[in-house]
Amino acid sequence: MWYVIIGHDQPDALARRTAARPAHLERLQALREAGRLLLAGPFPAIDAEEPGPAGFSGSLIVAEFEDLAAARAWADADPYVAAGVYAEVDVRPFRRVLP
């Protein structure tokens, strides 16, 4: 089943986010290679493709997991969690309709 993972950034987390990004992307690439990643990306803190020093307010991941517990375990092990980027992580089941 598909699951949505939304990480909500701590205030002033841009430096921690930048430092942890390679490890974060490595995990996402592994999901992609396994055919389990639908989409992933950050939420710019301002209305701009590249927000610069404004940074990001969080991230969205839609990926396939065996169950909710597996999705939560994967999210809890994210390098952004370990680095203190996220203040909160929300994990929910997702039913893909379109496209």
DSSP file (Angstrom, degrees, kcal/mol; ACC not computed):
  #  RESIDUE AA STRUCTURE BP1 BP2  ACC     N-H-->O    O-->H-N    N-H-->O    O-->H-N    TCO  KAPPA ALPHA  PHI   PSI    X-CA   Y-CA   Z-CA
    1    1 A M              0   0    0      0, 0.0    64,-2.4     0, 0.0     2,-0.2   0.000 360.0 360.0 360.0 153.5    0.0    0.0    0.0
    2    2 A W  E     -AB  64  94A   0     92,-0.6    92,-2.6    62,-0.2     2,-0.3  -0.580 360.0-167.8 -82.8 147.2    1.1    3.6   -0.5
    3    3 A Y  E     -AB  63  93A   0     60,-2.7    60,-2.2    90,-0.3     2,-0.5  -0.992  15.2-138.7-135.7 143.7    1.9    5.8    2.4
    4    4 A V  E     -AB  62  92A   0     88,-3.1    88,-2.5    -2,-0.3     2,-0.5  -0.884  15.3-167.2-100.9 130.7    2.4    9.6    2.7
    5    5 A I  E     -AB  61  91A   0     56,-3.1    56,-2.2    -2,-0.5     2,-0.5  -0.982   4.9-175.0-118.3 120.1    5.2   10.8    4.9
    6    6 A I  E     -AB  60  90A   0     84,-2.9    84,-3.0    -2,-0.5     2,-0.5  -0.964   5.6-164.5-119.5 117.3    5.2   14.5    5.8
    7    7 A G  E     -AB  59  89A   0     52,-1.9    52,-2.1    -2,-0.5     2,-0.6  -0.870   7.9-151.5 -99.6 131.5    8.1   15.9    7.7
    8    8 A H  E     -AB  58  88A   0     80,-3.1    79,-3.5    -2,-0.5    80,-1.2  -0.909  21.8-127.4-105.1 116.8    7.6   19.3    9.3
    9    9 A D  E     - B   0  86A   0     48,-1.9    77,-0.3    -2,-0.6    76,-0.1  -0.251  13.7-120.5 -66.8 146.5   10.9   21.2    9.6
   10   10 A Q    >   -     0   0    0     75,-3.4     3,-0.9    74,-0.2    -1,-0.1  -0.418  48.1 -84.9 -67.7 156.4   12.1   22.8   12.9
   11   11 A P  T 3  S+     0   0    0      0, 0.0    -1,-0.1     0, 0.0    46,-0.0  -0.425 114.9  11.9 -61.2 144.3   12.7   26.5   12.7
   12   12 A D  T 3  S+     0   0    0     42,-0.1     3,-0.2     1,-0.1     4,-0.2   0.865  84.2 138.0  56.1  42.5   16.1   27.3   11.3
   13   13 A A    <>  +     0   0    0     -3,-0.9     4,-2.9    43,-0.2     5,-0.2   0.378  32.3 104.2 -96.4   3.6   16.8   23.8   10.2
   14   14 A L  H  > S+     0   0    0      1,-0.2     4,-2.7     2,-0.2     5,-0.2   0.886  80.3  47.5 -58.6 -43.8   18.4   24.6    6.8
   15   15 A A  H  > S+     0   0    0     -3,-0.2     4,-2.0     2,-0.2    -1,-0.2   0.914 115.4  45.5 -64.5 -41.9   22.0   23.9    7.8
   16   16 A R  H  > S+     0   0    0     -4,-0.2     4,-2.1     2,-0.2    -2,-0.2   0.894 113.2  51.3 -66.6 -39.4   21.1   20.6    9.4
   17   17 A R  H  X S+     0   0    0     -4,-2.9     4,-1.2     1,-0.2    -2,-0.2   0.932 109.9  49.1 -61.4 -47.1   18.9   19.8    6.3
   18   18 A T  H  < S+     0   0    0     -4,-2.7     3,-0.3    -5,-0.2    -1,-0.2   0.899 112.0  48.7 -61.5 -41.9   21.8   20.6    4.0
   19   19 A A  H  < S+     0   0    0     -4,-2.0     4,-0.3     1,-0.2    -1,-0.2   0.874 117.2  40.5 -66.8 -37.8   24.3   18.4    6.0
   20   20 A A  H  X S+     0   0    0     -4,-2.1     4,-2.1     1,-0.2     3,-0.3   0.541  89.6  95.4 -88.5  -7.6   21.9   15.4    6.1
   21   21 A R  H  X S+     0   0    0     -4,-1.2     4,-3.0    -3,-0.3     5,-0.3   0.872  77.8  54.8 -58.1 -45.1   20.6   15.7    2.6
   22   22 A P  H  > S+     0   0    0      0, 0.0     4,-1.9     0, 0.0    -1,-0.2   0.922 112.8  43.0 -57.2 -43.5   23.1   13.2    0.9
   23   23 A A  H  > S+     0   0    0     -3,-0.3     4,-1.6    -4,-0.3    -2,-0.2   0.881 114.0  52.1 -68.7 -37.4   22.1   10.4    3.3
   24   24 A H  H  X S+     0   0    0     -4,-2.1     4,-1.7     1,-0.2    -1,-0.2   0.936 111.2  46.6 -62.1 -47.3   18.4   11.3    3.0
   25   25 A L  H  X S+     0   0    0     -4,-3.0     4,-2.7     1,-0.2    -2,-0.2   0.837 105.8  60.2 -65.8 -33.2   18.6   11.2   -0.8
   26   26 A E  H  X S+     0   0    0     -4,-1.9     4,-1.7    -5,-0.3    -1,-0.2   0.906 106.1  47.0 -60.9 -41.9   20.4    7.8   -0.7
   27   27 A R  H  X S+     0   0    0     -4,-1.6     4,-1.7     2,-0.2    -1,-0.2   0.890 112.3  49.8 -67.2 -39.6   17.5    6.2    1.1
   28   28 A L  H  X S+     0   0    0     -4,-1.7     4,-2.4     1,-0.2    -2,-0.2   0.896 108.1  53.6 -65.7 -39.0   15.0    7.7   -1.3
   29   29 A Q  H  X S+     0   0    0     -4,-2.7     4,-2.8     1,-0.2    -1,-0.2   0.882 105.4  54.2 -62.4 -38.0   17.1    6.4   -4.2
   30   30 A A  H  X S+     0   0    0     -4,-1.7     4,-1.4     2,-0.2    -1,-0.2   0.906 109.1  47.9 -63.0 -41.3   17.0    2.9   -2.7
   31   31 A L  H  <>S+     0   0    0     -4,-1.7     5,-2.8     2,-0.2     6,-0.5   0.914 112.2  50.4 -62.9 -42.4   13.1    3.1   -2.6
   32   32 A R  H ><5S+     0   0    0     -4,-2.4     3,-1.8     1,-0.2    -2,-0.2   0.929 108.5  50.6 -62.1 -46.1   13.1    4.4   -6.2
   33   33 A E  H 3<5S+     0   0    0     -4,-2.8    -1,-0.2     1,-0.3    -2,-0.2   0.800 108.5  53.4 -63.3 -28.6   15.4    1.5   -7.4
   34   34 A A  T 3<5S-     0   0    0     -4,-1.4    -1,-0.3    -5,-0.2    -2,-0.2   0.449 116.9-116.2 -83.6  -0.7   13.0   -0.9   -5.7
   35   35 A G  T < 5S+     0   0    0     -3,-1.8    -3,-0.2    -4,-0.2    -2,-0.1   0.742  87.1 111.9  73.9  23.4   10.1    0.6   -7.6
   36   36 A R      < +     0   0    0     -5,-2.8    28,-2.9    -6,-0.2     2,-0.6   0.371  47.0  90.5-111.6   3.1    8.5    1.8   -4.3
   37   37 A L  E     +C   63   0A   0     -6,-0.5    26,-0.2    26,-0.2     3,-0.1  -0.898  38.8 173.4-106.9 121.2    8.8    5.6   -4.6
   38   38 A L  E     -     0   0A   0     24,-2.7     2,-0.3    -2,-0.6    25,-0.2   0.892  69.3 -30.3 -86.9 -48.9    5.9    7.5   -6.2
   39   39 A L  E     -C   62   0A   0     23,-1.4    23,-2.8     2,-0.0    -1,-0.4  -0.978  55.0-176.6-164.7 159.7    7.3   11.0   -5.5
   40   40 A A  E     +C   61   0A   0     -2,-0.3    21,-0.2    21,-0.2    -3,-0.0  -0.973  19.1 129.0-158.8 147.2    9.3   13.0   -3.0
   41   41 A G  E     -C   60   0A   0     19,-2.2    19,-3.1    -2,-0.3     2,-0.1  -0.923  44.6 -90.6 173.7 167.0   10.4   16.6   -2.5
   42   42 A P  E     -C   59   0A   0      0, 0.0    17,-0.3     0, 0.0    -2,-0.0  -0.467  28.2-123.0 -91.4 163.3   10.6   19.5   -0.1
   43   43 A F  E     -C   58   0A   0     15,-3.0    14,-3.0    -2,-0.1    15,-0.8  -0.922  29.6-133.6-101.0 107.9    8.2   22.3    0.6
   44   44 A P  E     -C   56   0A   0      0, 0.0    12,-0.3     0, 0.0    11,-0.1  -0.357   9.7-133.8 -59.2 141.9   10.0   25.7    0.0
   45   45 A A  S    S+     0   0    0     10,-2.5     2,-0.3     2,-0.1    11,-0.2   0.681  90.2  34.5 -72.6 -17.1    9.3   28.1    2.8
   46   46 A I  S    S-     0   0    0      9,-0.4     2,-2.3     2,-0.2    11,-0.1  -0.843 105.0 -86.9-129.9 169.4    8.6   30.8    0.3
   47   47 A D  S    S+     0   0    0     -2,-0.3     2,-0.3     4,-0.1     3,-0.1  -0.478  90.6 102.0 -79.6  75.1    6.9   30.8   -3.1
   48   48 A A  S    S-     0   0    0     -2,-2.3    -2,-0.2     1,-0.1     4,-0.0  -0.979  73.7-131.1-157.0 142.5   10.1   30.1   -5.0
   49   49 A E  S    S+     0   0    0     -2,-0.3    -1,-0.1     1,-0.3    -2,-0.0   0.918 111.5  31.1 -59.0 -44.9   11.6   27.1   -6.7
   50   50 A E  S    S-     0   0    0      1,-0.1    -1,-0.3    -3,-0.1    -3,-0.0  -0.917  74.2-172.9-116.0 101.6   14.9   27.8   -4.9
   51   51 A P    >   -     0   0    0      0, 0.0     3,-1.8     0, 0.0     4,-0.1   0.521  17.0-163.9 -78.8  -3.3   14.1   29.5   -1.6
   52   52 A G  G >   -     0   0    0      1,-0.3     3,-1.7     2,-0.2    -4,-0.0  -0.287  69.3  -5.0  58.0-137.8   17.7   30.4   -0.7
   53   53 A P  G 3  S+     0   0    0      0, 0.0    -1,-0.3     0, 0.0   -39,-0.1   0.648 124.3  74.0 -67.3 -13.8   18.2   31.2    3.0
   54   54 A A  G <  S-     0   0    0     -3,-1.8    -2,-0.2     1,-0.2   -42,-0.1   0.812  85.1-176.1 -66.2 -27.7   14.4   31.0    3.6
   55   55 A G    <   -     0   0    0     -3,-1.7   -10,-2.5    -4,-0.1    -9,-0.4  -0.334  26.2 -48.3  72.3-146.6   14.9   27.2    3.4
   56   56 A F  E     - C   0  44A   0    -12,-0.3   -43,-0.2   -11,-0.2     3,-0.1  -0.877  23.7-148.5-130.8 156.2   12.1   24.7    3.5
   57   57 A S  E    S-     0   0A   0    -14,-3.0   -48,-1.9    -2,-0.3     2,-0.3   0.520  73.4 -52.4-102.4  -8.4    9.2   24.1    5.8
   58   58 A G  E     -AC   8  43A   0    -15,-0.8   -15,-3.0   -50,-0.3     2,-0.3  -0.986  54.5 -94.3 164.1-167.7    9.1   20.3    5.4
   59   59 A S  E     -AC   7  42A   0    -52,-2.1   -52,-1.9    -2,-0.3     2,-0.4  -0.964  15.0-147.0-142.6 155.7    9.1   17.4    3.0
   60   60 A L  E     +AC   6  41A   0    -19,-3.1   -19,-2.2    -2,-0.3     2,-0.4  -0.992  15.7 177.1-125.6 132.5    6.7   15.0    1.3
   61   61 A I  E     -AC   5  40A   0    -56,-2.2   -56,-3.1    -2,-0.4     2,-0.5  -0.999   9.5-170.0-132.3 132.0    7.3   11.4    0.4
   62   62 A V  E     +AC   4  39A   0    -23,-2.8   -24,-2.7    -2,-0.4   -23,-1.4  -0.978  29.0 150.3-120.2 115.9    4.8    9.0   -1.1
   63   63 A A  E     -AC   3  37A   0    -60,-2.2   -60,-2.7    -2,-0.5     2,-0.4  -0.938  45.1-105.7-145.5 162.4    6.1    5.5   -1.1
   64   64 A E  E     +A    2   0A   0    -28,-2.9     2,-0.3    -2,-0.3   -62,-0.2  -0.782  39.3 167.2 -97.0 131.6    5.0    1.9   -0.9
   65   65 A F        -     0   0    0    -64,-2.4     3,-0.1    -2,-0.4     4,-0.0  -0.915  46.4-112.1-136.6 163.2    5.4   -0.1    2.3
   66   66 A E  S    S-     0   0    0     -2,-0.3     2,-0.3     1,-0.2    -1,-0.1   0.883  92.3 -25.1 -63.2 -40.0    4.1   -3.4    3.6
   67   67 A D  S  > S-     0   0    0      1,-0.1     4,-2.0   -66,-0.1    -1,-0.2  -0.947  73.9 -82.9-162.4 177.8    2.0   -1.7    6.3
   68   68 A L  H  > S+     0   0    0     -2,-0.3     4,-2.7     1,-0.2     5,-0.2   0.873 123.4  55.4 -61.5 -39.4    1.7    1.4    8.4
   69   69 A A  H  > S+     0   0    0      1,-0.2     4,-2.4     2,-0.2    -1,-0.2   0.903 108.4  48.1 -61.9 -40.6    4.2    0.1   11.0
   70   70 A A  H  > S+     0   0    0      2,-0.2     4,-2.3     1,-0.2    -1,-0.2   0.892 111.5  50.4 -67.2 -39.3    6.8   -0.4    8.3
   71   71 A A  H  X S+     0   0    0     -4,-2.0     4,-2.4     2,-0.2    -2,-0.2   0.916 112.3  47.1 -64.4 -42.7    6.2    3.1    6.8
   72   72 A R  H  X S+     0   0    0     -4,-2.7     4,-2.8     2,-0.2    -2,-0.2   0.907 111.2  51.0 -65.6 -41.3    6.6    4.6   10.3
   73   73 A A  H  X S+     0   0    0     -4,-2.4     4,-1.2    -5,-0.2    -2,-0.2   0.912 111.3  48.3 -62.4 -41.9    9.7    2.7   11.0
   74   74 A W  H  < S+     0   0    0     -4,-2.3     3,-0.5     1,-0.2    -2,-0.2   0.932 113.4  47.5 -62.9 -45.8   11.2    3.8    7.7
   75   75 A A  H >< S+     0   0    0     -4,-2.4     3,-1.5     1,-0.2     6,-0.2   0.894 108.4  54.5 -63.3 -40.8   10.3    7.4    8.4
   76   76 A D  H 3< S+     0   0    0     -4,-2.8    -1,-0.2     1,-0.3    -2,-0.2   0.771 106.2  53.4 -64.5 -25.8   11.7    7.3   12.0
   77   77 A A  T 3< S+     0   0    0     -4,-1.2    -1,-0.3    -3,-0.5    -2,-0.2   0.358  80.1 126.6 -90.9   5.5   15.0    6.1   10.6
   78   78 A D    X>  -     0   0    0     -3,-1.5     4,-1.8    -4,-0.2     3,-1.1  -0.377  67.2-128.5 -65.7 138.9   15.3    9.0    8.2
   79   79 A P  H 3> S+     0   0    0      0, 0.0     4,-2.2     0, 0.0     6,-0.2   0.791 109.2  62.1 -58.0 -27.9   18.6   11.0    8.5
   80   80 A Y  H 34>S+     0   0    0      2,-0.2     5,-2.6     1,-0.2     6,-0.9   0.846 103.5  49.3 -67.2 -31.5   16.6   14.2    8.7
   81   81 A V  H X45S+     0   0    0     -3,-1.1     3,-1.2    -6,-0.2    -1,-0.2   0.947 112.2  47.1 -67.7 -49.2   15.0   12.8   11.9
   82   82 A A  H 3<5S+     0   0    0     -4,-1.8    -2,-0.2     1,-0.3    -1,-0.2   0.840 111.9  51.1 -61.4 -34.3   18.4   12.0   13.4
   83   83 A A  T 3<5S-     0   0    0     -4,-2.2    -1,-0.3    -5,-0.2    -2,-0.2   0.525 114.7-115.0 -82.7  -5.8   19.8   15.4   12.4
   84   84 A G  T < 5S+     0   0    0     -3,-1.2    -3,-0.2    -4,-0.4   -74,-0.2   0.743  76.6 129.5  78.5  23.1   17.0   17.2   14.1
   85   85 A V      < +     0   0    0     -5,-2.6   -75,-3.4    -6,-0.2     2,-0.4   0.929  60.6  62.1 -71.9 -46.1   15.6   18.7   10.8
   86   86 A Y  E     -B    9   0A   0     -6,-0.9   -77,-0.3   -77,-0.3     3,-0.1  -0.665  54.1-172.4 -89.7 133.1   12.0   17.6   11.5
   87   87 A A  E    S+     0   0A   0    -79,-3.5     2,-0.3    -2,-0.4   -78,-0.2   0.754  82.8   4.0 -82.1 -30.7   10.0   18.8   14.5
   88   88 A E  E     -B    8   0A   0    -80,-1.2   -80,-3.1     2,-0.0     2,-0.4  -0.991  62.3-153.3-155.4 147.0    7.3   16.3   13.6
   89   89 A V  E     -B    7   0A   0     -2,-0.3     2,-0.5   -82,-0.2   -82,-0.2  -0.994   9.4-162.1-129.0 126.8    6.7   13.5   11.1
   90   90 A D  E     -B    6   0A   0    -84,-3.0   -84,-2.9    -2,-0.4     2,-0.4  -0.918   5.6-171.3-108.7 129.8    3.2   12.5   10.0
   91   91 A V  E     +B    5   0A   0     -2,-0.5   -86,-0.2   -86,-0.2   -19,-0.1  -0.987  13.1 165.8-124.8 126.4    2.7    9.1    8.3
   92   92 A R  E     -B    4   0A   0    -88,-2.5   -88,-3.1    -2,-0.4     2,-0.1  -0.981  39.8-103.9-139.2 148.2   -0.7    8.2    6.7
   93   93 A P  E     -B    3   0A   0      0, 0.0     2,-0.4     0, 0.0   -90,-0.3  -0.413  39.1-157.9 -64.2 149.9   -2.0    5.6    4.4
   94   94 A F  E     -B    2   0A   0    -92,-2.6     2,-0.7    -2,-0.1   -92,-0.6  -0.998  12.9-153.8-137.7 132.2   -2.6    6.9    0.9
   95   95 A R        -     0   0    0     -2,-0.4     2,-0.3   -94,-0.1   -92,-0.0  -0.908  19.2-142.9-108.3 109.6   -4.9    5.7   -1.9
   96   96 A R        +     0   0    0     -2,-0.7   -94,-0.0     1,-0.2    -2,-0.0  -0.536  32.5 158.8 -73.1 129.0   -3.7    6.6   -5.3
   97   97 A V        +     0   0    0      1,-0.5    -1,-0.2    -2,-0.3     0, 0.0   0.725  48.5  64.3-114.7 -51.6   -6.4    7.6   -7.7
   98   98 A L              0   0    0      1,-0.2    -1,-0.5     0, 0.0     0, 0.0  -0.929 360.0 360.0-130.6 154.5   -4.8    9.7  -10.4
   99   99 A P              0   0    0      0, 0.0    -1,-0.2     0, 0.0    -3,-0.0  -0.910 360.0 360.0 -70.9 360.0   -2.8    9.5  -12.6
